Structures are given as C-alpha cells and as structure tokens.
C-alpha cells in the first residue's frame, strides 16, 4: 500500500487533522512541487519527550539554613549597586 502524499499547502491547512490520522496509523508524506520532503509517522515511545519539570533538580542543590539572611544581604548589595552608593 502506497503512503499518501500531501502537498505542503494542504498539510499546513489541515495539519491538526493529518497529525491525528498519523497517530491513528495513517502516516503520510509532505511534498513540495511534487517532490517528497518529509514523512510524518507516529512516535512509538514518547516517554523520552515527556516533561518532568517538577523535582527535576532534586538532590542537585542544598538550601542553607540561613538562606533568608543571605537573601536580605543580597538585596542590600543589589540596591547598593543599583543606586551606586559607592560612586563618587
């Protein structure tokens, strides 16, 4: 069975529908001026693309017990630099 060839204009116009069809097992080829450019097929295992944002840095850093004190000092330093209190 030959794979369906879709011209690029039609693919842009109907991309959502075409992608859904590809996911359901109907892959297709996108062509430009009658020349095949790309093949659209479903991804078999998309776990490599799954987003794992929450907790992705767990164990990679430690928050010091005196963080609030350090944060206040940094705020003072930023304010000092912003207003250039040390400038002549």
N, C-alpha and C positions, 0 to 999 in steps of 0.2 A: 504494500500500500504506500503510495507516494505521500510525502508530507506536504501539507497545504502551504502555498506561498502567498504571502500578503504583501501588497506594496506598502511602502513606508507611510504614505499619506493615510491610507486606510488604517494602518496599525496605530498611528497617532490618534486618529479619530475614535477608534474602538478599543484602545489599549486595555481598559479595565475588563471588558468582556473577553477579549482574547487571552489575557493572562488567566482569568478564571477557567477558561476552556483548557488551557495548557495544564493548569494544576489538576484538572479532572482527567488528564491523559490524552489530550489532543494538542501535542506540540506543533509549532508552525515555524516557518522561515519568513523573515522580513527581507524584502528585496527592494532594490533601488534601480530604476530603469531596467527592470527585468533580470538584474544580477543579484543572486543570493548574497546577503550581507551577514546576517546573524540567524542563529537557531534559538528559539525560545522553548525551553523544556523545564519541567518542574524540578525543584531541588529535592532530592531523595531524603536527605537528612539535614534539616536546617538548624540543628542544635548548635553548630559552630557559629551561627549568626545570631543566636538568641542573646538578648541584652541581659546582663547580670549587673545592673548598676548598684543595687543595694548591697552593701557589705563587700564590694569588690576589692577594697583595700584593707579588709580586716586582717589584723596581725602585722601590718606593714608599718605601723607608727604607734607611738605612745603619747598620750596627752599628759603632760606633767601635772603634778598635784597643785602647783602654784600657777596654773595657766591664767587665771583671772588677773593675778598680779602682773604677770608678764604682758598680758594684753593691754592693761592700763598703761604700763611703761611704754609699750609700742605706740599707743595712741598719743601719748605726750611727745614722743620722738617725731611722729608724723606731723603733729601740729607744729612743733618747733621748726621742722623743715619747711612746712607749708608757709608759715609766716616769717621764715628766715630770721628768727630772733638772734641768731649769731652773726647776721650780716652787719657790716659797719655802715 
